[in-house]
């Protein structure tokens, strides 16, 4: 009869599991493996030292990943628009990448990982989050913080010293006022 069964993962020299009692069942953790094809090899040995082996191939679908390319964490940005760029990756297929600003869904990035953000005219810190989904419904996310720092949106209007509109024509020396709104 069988004395021991050893299970090897890929090209490992040391067995992951050694079984010496029927029913010879084992669980092997594969979540730490890279995505792609892998092999498990079983070697059975009897008490006399005779052995036989078999091999089975299986595939691991690794979770996706996503990285912000622009802006970078801690960046100071201004608008009125800013093109957010992310790099979603998966070993099988990226289905979609969602972009959030302060936990509000801004939209879906295109297949190049880009989405335009219409930036509000207010100096404030914002949290950007990208969530990538793969074809196995696995997700991953990345989060960064940015500071929106718009220059003041100014309205400039020339007027007379009492800030009344200027007449159509001026002559001589004219004293002007400036009305500035932020």
Secondary structure, DSSP 4 states (H G I P E B T S, - for coil): -EEEEEEEETT-SS-SEEE-STT-------TTSPSEEEEEEEEEEETTS-EEEEEEEEEE----EEEEEESPTT-EE--SEEEEEEEEE-SS-EEEEEEEETTEEEEE--TTSEEEEE--SS-EEEEEEEEEEETTS-EEEEEEEEEE-PPP--EEEEEETT-PPPPS---S---EEEEEE-
